[in-house]
């Protein structure tokens, strides 16, 4: 986990908008409001504290993903990326439907945060883990392809013990 530096909310917001044009143009013309809502909630919860990191595949595999019920199915209590890759529904989606995503940042929080999203309320075993805010489809696709380096914006400063289980 390499810290690249602190970022302002405005910097992260601008880059998020630029990088997500690929998704926004195909999914929702007015922007991915669900992801932007989580992004804003995490910003408030972590008092505007954001950092840019470079993460390894091993670190990415430990990120906690929320419940997902659309393009594939994951349980309400969430899964790590590693667990998701063992899920038949996720495997099938990655093999048959996953697009070729351009390089972009994933958005994470340094831990649980106050949210209105049902997808996070039933999440379990998320303590001491990075939590996905945006980028679930990219995470499972890139992890399955064994991409070695990932850029991430993280709300809040991850604790030193985060990846020591």
Helices and strands as residue ranges (DSSP letters): E 2-7, H 9-19, H 21-27, H 33-45, E 50-56, H 57-60, E 64-65, E 79-80, H 81-84, H 88-96, E 106-109, H 118-121, E 131-134, H 136-144, E 149-155
